[in-house]
Every structure is written in structure tokens, then in C-alpha cells.
């Protein structure tokens, strides 16, 4: 092997390591943020928590915009689409945070893993993409896994389990709208306008459920927003440094973080049905990612395409 080939291989391995590390960090940030929201939800209205999660996330978003080209990167002619995406962001976060008040952290995270499956389904009518029978099968099997977790029609069914599912569906709309916007707008613009819409709309409801936080709670609210915004940065770094097929599976590390935090803070431990259902949902998501990667490679051989960074998280 030549020196150039060795150097190239070493650089590729380093970039992959950076990508995996960034994804693991991003998922840890998101799950700690979720745990903080669940903790604060015991004393504050969800509308107040959602507002400050978005408001304080503007801090890391501002740095992302600065390093992403500054104000010129925010140019857009598709404000209506940004507005619609911002509304779905608000619905996703509100649904997930509200569901956390009635469910175990790991259980809610497991149901939220439905999001990539919903993305595959919605990409057909909205983006005009083709989804083959094998990917449709993966979607249906993943939904079966979610039903095992939710257990509708039984005595142990929790209506609140529909809230993370609603969040996952809302996230799917966030993703497909983001894909449409990525054809004309920068990643910085997509992040900024969506966050501003979420802040503005959630701020309308803030006075109705206001409670003055103490110093510790102010710090927790700040931490929650900063972690939420920072997570998007780390996920973006992950996808820029490695192929999606290599780093995306590490998104499921959120379940591990959820298990650890749920046990430490609330002594939660999911039942066997959650483990089984989560395993099915995760396996379906990974297979779906594998098939999408295969299809993308086939298209790339026919028509070379510049990859677009698409962070998958909604919270």
C-alpha cells in the first residue's frame, strides 16, 4: 500500500470516528434534555418548558449561523414552508414532552424511533420518491413493534403512549419539508426559521401558564435549550464526517441513555414488551436505512448527486 493510500485510509478512519463520536454526543445531549423536560414537568406547564427549550436553543443556533455563512445564509423565498415546518417542530416537541409526564423515559424514546419509518411513508406522496415493497415491509414491521409497546385494546394501554407516536409523525413532516427546503435553502436558514417560529408560537401561550422559576430551574431551562440546539450541531457534524449508513444506527444509543437516566432519576425499568417492541422498531429502522443507502448508491452511479446534511432529530 502506498503512503498516499495509507494516509487516505487513516483520514477516513479518523473522520468515521469523529462522526460516530459526534452522533453519540448528540444523542446524549438530546436524552439529557428529555430527562430535564420530564423533571421540570413535575412543577411547570409544558408550554413554559417548550418555550424555553426553543428560546435558549437560539444560543447554539446563533453560533451555527455565524460559522455557516452569517446572515447571507438565511436568504429564502419559501417562508410559508418554513412556517409550516416550525409548526410541526412545535407539535413534535410539545407532544413528546407532554408524553414524558406519563411514561417512562426509555419507553417514550422507543416509540419515537418510529420517525424514520414515517419519513419513508410520507416521502412518497410529498416528495414523489419511490419506496419498494421491501421498504414498505420494513415500515409495517416497525409499526407492529410500536403496537407491541403501546398495546392498544388491553388493560395496560396508556393513552399517553400516543403522544410520542404523534411526535414521531410530526417529525416525519419536519424531515420531508426539510428535504424540500434543502433544495433551495441553506441548513442554517432551515434551522433558524423553524426555531423562530417555534419560539414565537409557544410564546403566545406563555403568560397563561407562567410560573417564576427559581435559580436552579432557570439553569435547567437554560441547559435544556442549549443541549437541544447543540445536539443538532453534533448530528450535523456526524453526517458531514461519515456516511449516513455508518453513523445513523448510533442514533439508537438514545435508548441506552434513556435507560440509564430513567433508572438513576426515577428508578424506571421497561417491561419485556418494551424491549421486544423497541428491538423490532430499531431493526426495521436499520434495515430501512440499509435499503435507502442501496437505492442512493444506485442513483449515484447513474446521476452523481451532492449529499445534503439532514439531521434526523426533532426534539
Steps between C-alpha positions, in 0.01 A plus 500: 500500500637842404553778755221704339257209529596444862452869579163502324391189690612653828312820430188301412520308827550822694200663335288195575610512863413869514160428344415220742620702800297800389187287455539342844550846652198639319279217621629544856416872481148426379429239763631715786278778363202262499573395859521866601165570335345205684648623829380859451158376389429402860476869592456704184251511212615331181442823306759677717750217463454487122547877468831507686622187326467688170598845630829394656582279202546824307838533674669204328297566184652850484851348503400252230374785280816701564727219389261401221529825305327760717189691402537442122444129570149581627364615166183323397194537280307221670387653827165319492674166488727607787191604696337161445817322607520714814144404594584132467811554714281647770248215480779241514673649805175573684365148439820330607557710812136460605518125450807485725286603795306173482757253367840358569777687321631194314147399399429840345836499320427153359170615349668810357722269293198463270599831341726366221228251406245780468753698292521213251122485473449877460780539247278330242204744488695816594836458328397260227766249601462132421488253787528136404318203655791412730508847653121500539533166678758652736260786575213262579718280720622809684141607563433151638787553744343827613167325557680250724627790711170691504274191536170654385182324607654361819453601862854635516458730200613857570340774295814705564700255285327655200679828573854382409345337192345837411839660553660244268241566231549876535872447473446314174328808359793711631741278310319487167440877507867544587594294198294725275658809655853358471470523122502880517589611856803454724505281810542816709183651355304180560609492864449870574154550353362182653632598843369856475153376408502257795608779738243748370203261510585343837552849641133580439397247766774590747305759708209260563707237682787711632681406818815684607789252505757497777872526427553125465201466268621792288829315457314182406293687243817653358671162494202344323499757219877501453513120488214490249672744266843344551365155418409617151855626454653169607263303277592726208871439570432126505340499156768725354781270607357158418239330285148495639495121486797489740399762757119496495473169691672671793189717538351203681750558781232739627322193636805410710519855637128487569538176694787638708335834581159342560651260754719758675235772530171309531597133549325417173562174319301404189301179487566212261246632247698827467824310435334282238320786328804728507715224350257457212472876437879545509563200273244635251659845507849362441380280212316797351819705521691217332250485212499879459878495484490234229251699295706817544812322372314378194383853428848639558642266237246633251499869598764632744332702774643724771395363840294725723542495876164416655499475879233247597413617847190712577525572869 
